[in-house]
Structures are given as structure tokens and as C-alpha cells.
Amino acid sequence: MVRGKLVVQLVGAKGLENTDFLNDMDPYVILTCRSQEKKSTVASGKGSEPEWNETFVFSISEGAEELFLKIMDSDSIGEDDIVGEAKIPIEPVLSEGSIPITCYNVVKDEEYCGEIKEYSEREHEEEENLGGWKESSY
């Protein structure tokens, strides 16, 4: 059963470990909520302090507990490098309706390697606001 939509604004990151030795890295983020996956644009040459300011929308159903962020470094030669990961609980958004811009720790191999900032809010499905029976408090 769909509970609504989770709107996530990926703001930026700071203090990331630069995985490129000769140049600034080109980070991007893969956002995953259950089986839904979204990908940010590549912040070319932005190194360890990238900004994205991009918005992503996820359908939230029963049992959705967290938003998983994987920060990657885009490489033109070879495979992209994993910079770090963050897990963000979505229950505060579901219960409060929104949370302010918040920093979350980025970890790699269980070690702190920077912070990522995002803002989240919940949007109810339109059908919840259309006619039909609603529980009364009387």
C-alpha cells in the first residue's frame, strides 16, 4: 500500500575523501529506496565539496525504512570508485511531514569519510484527499 511520496533534495557534500590522485574527483550519488533507484548528475571537477541541488521523488509504501545514498566518483577510464555511503532513516519524515536540511555521515569500510546534506518532505498521494470515507474524531 502506498503511503505517499518522499521528496528528497540532494544539496551537497563536504569533506569527502578524494579518490582521484591527480585531479579533483567527479562525484555523483545513487539514491535507493527499496527497489527504486535514482542517480544524480555528475558534479564534474567538484572534488570533495560537490553541490547538486537536485530533487528526487520516491513512492513510499509500507515497510520503507531508509533512503540509501552511495556516493561515486565518475572515472572516464575503468570503473567508477565508491567514495562512501550514507543511510538515512525516513520515519522522521513520515511522522513529521518534513525535516530541515540535515547533514549525514558518509562512511566507507565503517570509517567516517565526509558528510552529505539533504532535505526531505512527504507528499500524500492525491487519492487520499479525494472523497470517500474518512475516520472522524467525533
LINTAUR-V385444 format. One record per pair of residues at least 6 apart in sequence whose ideal C-beta (glycine too) atoms are under 7 Angstrom apart, sorted by the first residue. I is the first residue (numbers start at 1). GAP is how many residues later the second one is. If there is no record, write none. Layout:
i/gap
I/GAP
I/GAP
This chain:
i/gap
1/60
1/61
2/57
2/59
2/123
3/57
3/58
3/59
3/91
4/56
4/118
4/119
4/120
4/121
5/52
5/53
5/54
5/55
5/118
6/27
6/52
6/54
6/84
6/87
6/114
6/116
7/48
7/50
7/113
7/114
7/116
8/23
8/47
8/48
8/50
8/59
8/110
8/112
9/46
9/109
9/110
10/19
10/30
10/42
10/44
10/46
10/108
11/40
11/41
11/42
11/90
11/106
11/107
11/108
12/38
12/39
12/40
12/105
13/37
13/58
13/93
13/101
13/102
13/103
13/104
14/35
14/100
14/101
15/33
15/99
15/100
16/11
16/32
16/55
16/67
16/68
16/90
16/97
16/98
17/31
17/66
17/96
17/97
18/6
18/7
18/29
18/30
19/6
19/54
19/62
19/64
20/53
24/21
24/22
24/23
25/22
25/48
26/16
26/17
26/18
26/19
26/47
26/48
27/16
27/19
27/23
27/44
27/45
27/46
27/56
28/11
28/12
28/13
28/14
28/15
28/44
28/46
29/11
29/40
29/41
29/42
30/7
30/9
30/40
30/42
31/7
31/25
31/36
31/38
32/36
33/25
33/31
33/34
34/30
36/22
36/23
38/18
40/12
40/14
41/11
41/13
42/32
43/7
43/8
43/9
48/66
60/30
64/26
65/24
65/25
65/26
66/21
66/22
66/23
66/24
67/21
67/23
68/19
69/16
69/17
69/19
69/47
70/12
70/15
71/12
71/13
71/35
71/45
72/8
72/9
72/10
72/11
73/7
73/8
73/10
74/6
75/6
82/26
83/25
84/22
84/23
84/24
84/29
84/30
85/21
85/22
85/23
86/18
86/19
86/20
86/30
88/16
92/7
93/6
93/27
93/28
93/29
94/28
97/24
97/25
98/22
98/23
98/24
99/21
100/19
101/16
101/18
102/15
102/16
103/12
103/14
104/11
104/12
105/7
105/10
106/7
106/8
106/9
106/10
107/6
